Amino acid sequence: MNINKILKIIGAIAAIAGIAAAIYIAVKKLTDKKEPEYFDDNDFFECDNDLEIIEVENEEAKVEEAPAEETPKKKKPAKKKAE
């Protein structure tokens, strides 16, 4: 036998096996019974329900006055020279 014939036969067998595996997976996914997933909240984060209460007295907001900025003088538009 020629090596080319052997490689073609092996390739054909691999292709048939690949197609069979793809069909099997597709049928299994389509007919699989869907079960809901249940998660435990403690797996995702830890939460302590003990909240710390902090009392703060009302403080008057101190507003610092910014120095008055001088408005820049507007430049006069350039005069067009008569041609």
VEXZA-791784 format. One record per residue: chain; x, z, y of N, C-alpha, C in turn. Coordinates in Angstrom, 3 decimals. Atoms other than C-alpha are relative to their C-alpha. Layout:
<recs>
chaine A; n_u X; n_w Z; n_v Y; ca_u X; ca_w Z; ca_v Y; c_u X; c_w Z; c_v Y .
...
</recs>
This chain:
<recs>
chaine A; n_u 0.829; n_w 0.000; n_v -1.180; ca_u 0.000; ca_w 0.000; ca_v 0.000; c_u 0.874; c_w 0.000; c_v 1.244 .
chaine A; n_u -0.685; n_w 0.092; n_v -1.276; ca_u 1.006; ca_w -0.642; ca_v 3.516; c_u -0.274; c_w 1.281; c_v 0.813 .
chaine A; n_u 0.149; n_w -1.215; n_v -0.812; ca_u 1.552; ca_w 2.251; ca_v 5.964; c_u -1.155; c_w -0.173; c_v 0.982 .
chaine A; n_u 1.092; n_w 0.235; n_v -0.952; ca_u -0.890; ca_w 0.647; ca_v 8.429; c_u -1.358; c_w 0.281; c_v -0.645 .
chaine A; n_u 1.268; n_w -0.258; n_v 0.684; ca_u -3.694; ca_w 0.777; ca_v 5.848; c_u -0.224; c_w 1.499; c_v -0.182 .
chaine A; n_u 0.103; n_w -1.440; n_v 0.203; ca_u -2.971; ca_w 4.447; ca_v 5.101; c_u -0.379; c_w 0.691; c_v 1.312 .
chaine A; n_u 0.299; n_w -0.599; n_v -1.301; ca_u -3.010; ca_w 5.343; ca_v 8.816; c_u -1.426; c_w -0.326; c_v 0.454 .
chaine A; n_u 1.372; n_w 0.367; n_v -0.357; ca_u -6.269; ca_w 3.430; ca_v 9.331; c_u -1.005; c_w 0.827; c_v -0.791 .
chaine A; n_u 0.900; n_w -0.792; n_v 0.836; ca_u -7.899; ca_w 5.288; ca_v 6.426; c_u -0.041; c_w 1.454; c_v 0.500 .
chaine A; n_u -0.066; n_w -1.374; n_v -0.513; ca_u -6.691; ca_w 8.667; ca_v 7.749; c_u -0.732; c_w 0.091; c_v 1.345 .
chaine A; n_u 0.689; n_w 0.021; n_v -1.292; ca_u -7.929; ca_w 7.741; ca_v 11.243; c_u -1.507; c_w -0.082; c_v -0.154 .
chaine A; n_u 1.439; n_w 0.123; n_v 0.230; ca_u -11.334; ca_w 6.720; ca_v 9.905; c_u -0.578; c_w 1.316; c_v -0.520 .
chaine A; n_u 0.469; n_w -1.292; n_v 0.524; ca_u -11.658; ca_w 9.991; ca_v 7.962; c_u -0.063; c_w 1.034; c_v 1.129 .
chaine A; n_u -0.012; n_w -0.949; n_v -1.128; ca_u -10.705; ca_w 12.005; ca_v 11.084; c_u -1.146; c_w -0.287; c_v 0.964 .
chaine A; n_u 1.091; n_w 0.367; n_v -0.896; ca_u -13.228; ca_w 10.064; ca_v 13.205; c_u -1.345; c_w 0.424; c_v -0.577 .
chaine A; n_u 1.259; n_w -0.389; n_v 0.647; ca_u -16.020; ca_w 10.656; ca_v 10.683; c_u -0.153; c_w 1.522; c_v 0.027 .
chaine A; n_u 0.053; n_w -1.469; n_v -0.038; ca_u -15.144; ca_w 14.366; ca_v 10.511; c_u -0.321; c_w 0.486; c_v 1.418 .
chaine A; n_u 0.275; n_w -0.371; n_v -1.394; ca_u -15.185; ca_w 14.595; ca_v 14.334; c_u -1.454; c_w -0.237; c_v 0.370 .
chaine A; n_u 1.406; n_w 0.308; n_v -0.285; ca_u -18.584; ca_w 12.908; ca_v 14.562; c_u -0.910; c_w 1.000; c_v -0.709 .
chaine A; n_u 0.809; n_w -0.958; n_v 0.752; ca_u -19.976; ca_w 15.190; ca_v 11.861; c_u 0.033; c_w 1.376; c_v 0.667 .
chaine A; n_u -0.115; n_w -1.302; n_v -0.673; ca_u -18.660; ca_w 18.289; ca_v 13.686; c_u -0.795; c_w 0.005; c_v 1.301 .
chaine A; n_u 0.745; n_w 0.087; n_v -1.256; ca_u -20.169; ca_w 17.113; ca_v 17.009; c_u -1.505; c_w 0.068; c_v -0.252 .
chaine A; n_u 1.431; n_w -0.029; n_v 0.336; ca_u -23.569; ca_w 16.515; ca_v 15.386; c_u -0.410; c_w 1.407; c_v -0.437 .
chaine A; n_u 0.297; n_w -1.353; n_v 0.473; ca_u -23.447; ca_w 19.919; ca_v 13.672; c_u -0.109; c_w 0.977; c_v 1.176 .
chaine A; n_u 0.018; n_w -0.907; n_v -1.159; ca_u -22.629; ca_w 21.747; ca_v 16.925; c_u -1.214; c_w -0.280; c_v 0.885 .
chaine A; n_u 1.149; n_w 0.349; n_v -0.843; ca_u -25.324; ca_w 19.841; ca_v 18.867; c_u -1.301; c_w 0.508; c_v -0.617 .
chaine A; n_u 1.216; n_w -0.449; n_v 0.667; ca_u -28.004; ca_w 20.609; ca_v 16.267; c_u -0.078; c_w 1.523; c_v 0.026 .
chaine A; n_u -0.014; n_w -1.461; n_v 0.004; ca_u -26.948; ca_w 24.251; ca_v 16.082; c_u -0.358; c_w 0.551; c_v 1.382 .
chaine A; n_u 0.308; n_w -0.462; n_v -1.352; ca_u -27.104; ca_w 24.642; ca_v 19.889; c_u -1.469; c_w -0.223; c_v 0.339 .
chaine A; n_u 1.381; n_w 0.313; n_v -0.345; ca_u -30.500; ca_w 23.001; ca_v 20.166; c_u -1.001; c_w 0.846; c_v -0.773 .
chaine A; n_u 0.960; n_w -0.732; n_v 0.830; ca_u -32.130; ca_w 24.922; ca_v 17.324; c_u 0.293; c_w 1.493; c_v -0.057 .
chaine A; n_u -0.351; n_w -1.413; n_v 0.044; ca_u -30.450; ca_w 28.282; ca_v 17.878; c_u -1.048; c_w 0.833; c_v 0.710 .
chaine A; n_u 0.979; n_w -0.887; n_v -0.597; ca_u -32.818; ca_w 31.142; ca_v 18.610; c_u 0.639; c_w 0.693; c_v 1.198 .
chaine A; n_u -0.544; n_w -0.590; n_v -1.224; ca_u -32.281; ca_w 32.306; ca_v 22.174; c_u -0.409; c_w 1.469; c_v 0.071 .
chaine A; n_u 0.259; n_w -1.428; n_v -0.106; ca_u -31.956; ca_w 36.063; ca_v 22.388; c_u 0.472; c_w 0.469; c_v 1.372 .
chaine A; n_u -0.424; n_w -0.486; n_v -1.323; ca_u -31.840; ca_w 37.861; ca_v 25.730; c_u 1.212; c_w 0.920; c_v -0.136 .
chaine A; n_u -1.176; n_w -0.867; n_v -0.005; ca_u -28.593; ca_w 39.569; ca_v 26.586; c_u -0.323; c_w 1.237; c_v 0.816 .
chaine A; n_u 0.228; n_w -1.249; n_v -0.695; ca_u -28.851; ca_w 43.199; ca_v 27.536; c_u 1.346; c_w 0.573; c_v 0.406 .
chaine A; n_u -1.238; n_w -0.551; n_v -0.513; ca_u -26.171; ca_w 44.731; ca_v 29.713; c_u -0.212; c_w 1.450; c_v 0.401 .
chaine A; n_u 0.024; n_w -1.383; n_v -0.445; ca_u -25.385; ca_w 48.342; ca_v 30.373; c_u 0.635; c_w 0.030; c_v 1.387 .
chaine A; n_u -0.508; n_w -0.016; n_v -1.367; ca_u -24.949; ca_w 48.929; ca_v 34.093; c_u 1.315; c_w 0.760; c_v 0.123 .
chaine A; n_u -1.228; n_w -0.785; n_v -0.084; ca_u -22.178; ca_w 51.421; ca_v 33.433; c_u 1.231; c_w -0.826; c_v -0.373 .
chaine A; n_u -1.130; n_w 0.854; n_v 0.353; ca_u -20.018; ca_w 48.610; ca_v 32.070; c_u 0.562; c_w -0.700; c_v 1.226 .
chaine A; n_u -0.425; n_w 0.799; n_v -1.148; ca_u -19.860; ca_w 46.914; ca_v 35.462; c_u 0.557; c_w 0.840; c_v 1.136 .
chaine A; n_u -0.486; n_w -0.822; n_v -1.103; ca_u -19.406; ca_w 49.725; ca_v 37.971; c_u -0.352; c_w 1.447; c_v -0.261 .
chaine A; n_u 0.283; n_w -1.416; n_v 0.100; ca_u -19.267; ca_w 53.422; ca_v 38.239; c_u -0.680; c_w 0.420; c_v 1.289 .
chaine A; n_u 0.755; n_w -0.389; n_v -1.179; ca_u -21.787; ca_w 54.947; ca_v 40.584; c_u -0.332; c_w 1.481; c_v -0.102 .
chaine A; n_u 0.376; n_w -1.400; n_v -0.077; ca_u -22.053; ca_w 58.563; ca_v 41.543; c_u -1.164; c_w 0.106; c_v 0.969 .
chaine A; n_u 1.155; n_w -0.144; n_v -0.869; ca_u -25.398; ca_w 59.479; ca_v 42.965; c_u 0.149; c_w 1.162; c_v 0.971 .
chaine A; n_u -0.251; n_w -1.095; n_v -0.937; ca_u -23.866; ca_w 62.403; ca_v 44.837; c_u 0.497; c_w -0.605; c_v 1.304 .
chaine A; n_u -0.367; n_w 0.563; n_v -1.288; ca_u -23.865; ca_w 61.234; ca_v 48.420; c_u 0.449; c_w 1.122; c_v 0.926 .
chaine A; n_u -0.507; n_w -0.981; n_v -0.936; ca_u -21.867; ca_w 63.071; ca_v 51.017; c_u -0.634; c_w -0.253; c_v 1.355 .
chaine A; n_u 0.678; n_w 0.132; n_v -1.285; ca_u -23.803; ca_w 63.715; ca_v 54.213; c_u 0.915; c_w 0.563; c_v 1.082 .
chaine A; n_u -0.867; n_w -0.399; n_v -1.100; ca_u -21.747; ca_w 63.853; ca_v 57.364; c_u -0.838; c_w 0.038; c_v 1.266 .
chaine A; n_u 0.749; n_w -0.117; n_v -1.241; ca_u -23.323; ca_w 65.154; ca_v 60.546; c_u 0.941; c_w -0.258; c_v 1.169 .
chaine A; n_u -0.822; n_w 0.361; n_v -1.152; ca_u -21.999; ca_w 63.669; ca_v 63.761; c_u -0.808; c_w 0.293; c_v 1.252 .
chaine A; n_u 0.671; n_w -0.275; n_v -1.254; ca_u -22.831; ca_w 64.901; ca_v 67.226; c_u -0.069; c_w -1.293; c_v 0.810 .
chaine A; n_u 0.126; n_w 1.189; n_v -0.840; ca_u -24.050; ca_w 62.309; ca_v 69.664; c_u 1.087; c_w 0.019; c_v 1.060 .
chaine A; n_u -1.070; n_w 0.113; n_v -0.975; ca_u -21.079; ca_w 61.226; ca_v 71.674; c_u -0.372; c_w -1.096; c_v 0.980 .
chaine A; n_u 0.281; n_w 1.013; n_v -0.999; ca_u -21.490; ca_w 59.395; ca_v 74.907; c_u 1.063; c_w -1.083; c_v -0.095 .
chaine A; n_u -0.931; n_w 1.119; n_v 0.097; ca_u -19.954; ca_w 55.996; ca_v 74.734; c_u 0.752; c_w -0.122; c_v 1.318 .
chaine A; n_u -0.825; n_w 0.120; n_v -1.196; ca_u -17.096; ca_w 55.790; ca_v 77.155; c_u 0.337; c_w -1.473; c_v 0.175 .
chaine A; n_u -0.251; n_w 1.407; n_v -0.275; ca_u -16.925; ca_w 52.397; ca_v 78.738; c_u 1.068; c_w -0.077; c_v 1.073 .
chaine A; n_u -1.074; n_w 0.167; n_v -0.984; ca_u -13.699; ca_w 51.552; ca_v 80.435; c_u -0.252; c_w -1.294; c_v 0.747 .
chaine A; n_u 0.238; n_w 1.185; n_v -0.807; ca_u -14.117; ca_w 49.172; ca_v 83.274; c_u 1.241; c_w -0.876; c_v -0.022 .
chaine A; n_u -1.107; n_w 0.951; n_v 0.005; ca_u -11.987; ca_w 46.100; ca_v 82.953; c_u 0.284; c_w -0.374; c_v 1.447 .
chaine A; n_u -0.308; n_w 0.395; n_v -1.385; ca_u -10.135; ca_w 45.104; ca_v 86.112; c_u -0.664; c_w -1.339; c_v 0.302 .
chaine A; n_u 0.693; n_w 1.222; n_v -0.406; ca_u -11.997; ca_w 42.453; ca_v 88.023; c_u 0.997; c_w -1.148; c_v 0.024 .
chaine A; n_u -0.894; n_w 1.161; n_v 0.039; ca_u -10.469; ca_w 39.096; ca_v 87.323; c_u -0.333; c_w -0.914; c_v 1.170 .
chaine A; n_u 0.216; n_w 0.912; n_v -1.126; ca_u -9.989; ca_w 36.773; ca_v 90.211; c_u -0.404; c_w -1.354; c_v -0.563 .
chaine A; n_u 0.422; n_w 1.317; n_v 0.446; ca_u -11.820; ca_w 33.520; ca_v 89.819; c_u 0.980; c_w -1.024; c_v 0.551 .
chaine A; n_u -0.951; n_w 0.999; n_v -0.505; ca_u -9.418; ca_w 30.597; ca_v 90.029; c_u -0.707; c_w -0.941; c_v 0.973 .
chaine A; n_u 0.563; n_w 0.908; n_v -1.001; ca_u -9.936; ca_w 28.370; ca_v 93.022; c_u -0.147; c_w -1.378; c_v -0.614 .
chaine A; n_u 0.242; n_w 1.340; n_v 0.528; ca_u -11.427; ca_w 25.024; ca_v 92.225; c_u 0.854; c_w -0.999; c_v 0.769 .
chaine A; n_u -0.802; n_w 1.030; n_v -0.643; ca_u -9.184; ca_w 22.103; ca_v 92.877; c_u -0.913; c_w -1.113; c_v 0.494 .
chaine A; n_u 0.788; n_w 1.106; n_v -0.525; ca_u -10.538; ca_w 19.340; ca_v 95.017; c_u 0.341; c_w -1.233; c_v -0.802 .
chaine A; n_u -0.287; n_w 1.222; n_v 0.739; ca_u -10.904; ca_w 16.044; ca_v 93.202; c_u 0.919; c_w -0.915; c_v 0.812 .
chaine A; n_u -0.943; n_w 0.898; n_v -0.665; ca_u -8.187; ca_w 13.550; ca_v 93.952; c_u -0.752; c_w -1.119; c_v 0.694 .
chaine A; n_u 0.633; n_w 1.075; n_v -0.755; ca_u -9.111; ca_w 11.055; ca_v 96.587; c_u 0.484; c_w -1.342; c_v -0.512 .
chaine A; n_u -0.359; n_w 1.338; n_v 0.458; ca_u -9.210; ca_w 7.468; ca_v 95.494; c_u 0.495; c_w -0.798; c_v 1.198 .
chaine A; n_u -0.535; n_w 0.817; n_v -1.069; ca_u -7.097; ca_w 5.158; ca_v 97.546; c_u -0.766; c_w -1.302; c_v 0.079 .
chaine A; n_u 0.728; n_w 1.267; n_v -0.174; ca_u -8.858; ca_w 2.177; ca_v 98.990; c_u 0.955; c_w -1.139; c_v -0.289 .
chaine A; n_u -0.872; n_w 1.126; n_v 0.348; ca_u -7.523; ca_w -1.021; ca_v 97.607; c_u -0.158; c_w -1.136; c_v 0.964 .
</recs>
